[in-house]
């Protein structure tokens, strides 16, 4: 998501119909929900929920380091050279992320929030979904040996050299916090077995 507006005041209200986890990659902006403004920068993230009314603003005199001429070091880079690690794995094929799981689990999350009984502050609830089609959410290892004659088939036998396999599940754990809007925090999200 990127914003190409140069407004310093608040934008028109926007309403979205999905759950989303937003991580700011660069710059700084303000977000307002239910009349409460918050600063967002690369050190923060926020969780959006369906139906909430959001407004955005960019602070006045904000330096825009990503605009203008490229830095000298990048301008003089040799043609044909890429800045990548040779050992870098290709990106995941699946949608193994918290946002996907939150959207897939929307009805279950809303039922959990409404109760009965309503969740107590600090209660952590797991939500699980599976990625669509033939996609994968990540890779995993077996803890115990799967084949006694091959020590690489389990973490206990091979440690970090254990064979990996594709998984299709996503586990997300959210913690109830009545002082927040929405009233929960994403504690963790990870690939898991289907």
C-alpha positions, 0 to 999 in steps of 0.5 A: 500500500502506498499513499501518493497524496501530499495532504497535511490535513486529514483525508476523507474517511475510508471504510474497509471490509477486511482485517489487515496488519499494516507495517510501515516501510518508510516515512511517517504518517498519522492515522485516526480511528474513532477520533483517536489519532496515532503516529505510524512509522517504520517502528510501528504496525497497526491492525485494521478491522472491518467496518472501522472508519479511518482517516490519514494525514501526512505531517507538514514539512515531512522530509521525503527521502525516497523522492528526488535523485538517487544517492550517489552510491546507487547512481554509479552502480555497475549495470547488470549487477543486482543487490541480492544474496545468492543463498536467498530462497524464492518467496513463498508461493502461499499466503501464509500470513496473519492478514490472510488468516484473520480474514479467513477467520473473521466470523470466528473472531467476531463470535469469540469477541462477542461471547458468551462469555466474553473473553477476559483481558489477557486471554489468548485464542488460536485461529487456524486456516489453510492456504488455498489451492496448491499453495504453501504457507511455509516449511517445517520439520518433524521433531521425531525421526520418521525413518530410523535408518535416516537421521535427517528425517527428524530434528532430534536426529539432525538438528538444523540439518533436518529435512524440511517439508511444505505445510499449508496451514496458518496458526495465528494467536490473538490476545484480548485487550479491552483497552484497544480498538479493536480489542485484541493484539496479534501475538504471533502467526506462523506456518503450521500443518494443515 
